[in-house]
Amino acid sequence: MGRKKFSEKEVKVIRKLLSGKMRGNRSQQKMSRHILRTVFGFNISDFNVQGKAFGPEDFDECIRRGRIQVLDDATIEAMKLRYAEKKQHDEAVRQAEAIADGEVVDWEAALKEWNEYYAQHPEEQ
């Protein structure tokens, strides 16, 4: 499930990508879909009818019906920041759980121990 809220600036770029996708060859279509997913978090499959091409007119219809919301730039930036912070927190929790479960080594702690050992035993280096 991708994003459903975009700024006006993002909407303009998404429209252009969708338009290019409709006119482009297979490779260009794949690149447009890739950019839509990775840069904008927009998944065509969240909105289209199976087997039907999804173009800028369909995108505009989703906006008109309220399936996609257009918000101001500041609101979108704040949402992206909160999402990035949550993602970073979730990754830190996952990493801590993996270390606690012994699934991975805490390399920062290992490096600290290594440096402390060689600080006390410089002749072994």
Secondary structure in CASP SS format (residue, H / E / C, confidence):
PFRMAT SS
TARGET T0000
AUTHOR 0000-0000-0000
METHOD secondary structure of the structure
MODEL  1
M C 1.00
G C 1.00
R C 1.00
K C 1.00
K E 1.00
F E 1.00
S E 1.00
E H 1.00
K H 1.00
E H 1.00
V H 1.00
K H 1.00
V H 1.00
I H 1.00
R H 1.00
K H 1.00
L H 1.00
L H 1.00
S H 1.00
G H 1.00
K H 1.00
M H 1.00
R H 1.00
G C 1.00
N C 1.00
R H 1.00
S H 1.00
Q H 1.00
Q H 1.00
K H 1.00
M H 1.00
S H 1.00
R H 1.00
H H 1.00
I H 1.00
L H 1.00
R H 1.00
T H 1.00
V H 1.00
F H 1.00
G C 1.00
F C 1.00
N C 1.00
I H 1.00
S H 1.00
D H 1.00
F C 1.00
N C 1.00
V C 1.00
Q C 1.00
G C 1.00
K C 1.00
A C 1.00
F C 1.00
G C 1.00
P H 1.00
E H 1.00
D H 1.00
F H 1.00
D H 1.00
E H 1.00
C H 1.00
I H 1.00
R H 1.00
R H 1.00
G C 1.00
R C 1.00
I C 1.00
Q E 1.00
V E 1.00
L E 1.00
D C 1.00
D H 1.00
A H 1.00
T H 1.00
I H 1.00
E H 1.00
A H 1.00
M H 1.00
K H 1.00
L H 1.00
R H 1.00
Y H 1.00
A H 1.00
E H 1.00
K H 1.00
K H 1.00
Q H 1.00
H H 1.00
D H 1.00
E H 1.00
A H 1.00
V H 1.00
R H 1.00
Q H 1.00
A H 1.00
E H 1.00
A H 1.00
I H 1.00
A H 1.00
D C 1.00
G C 1.00
E C 1.00
V C 1.00
V C 1.00
D C 1.00
W H 1.00
E H 1.00
A H 1.00
A H 1.00
L H 1.00
K H 1.00
E H 1.00
W H 1.00
N H 1.00
E H 1.00
Y H 1.00
Y H 1.00
A H 1.00
Q H 1.00
H C 1.00
P H 1.00
E H 1.00
E H 1.00
Q C 1.00
END
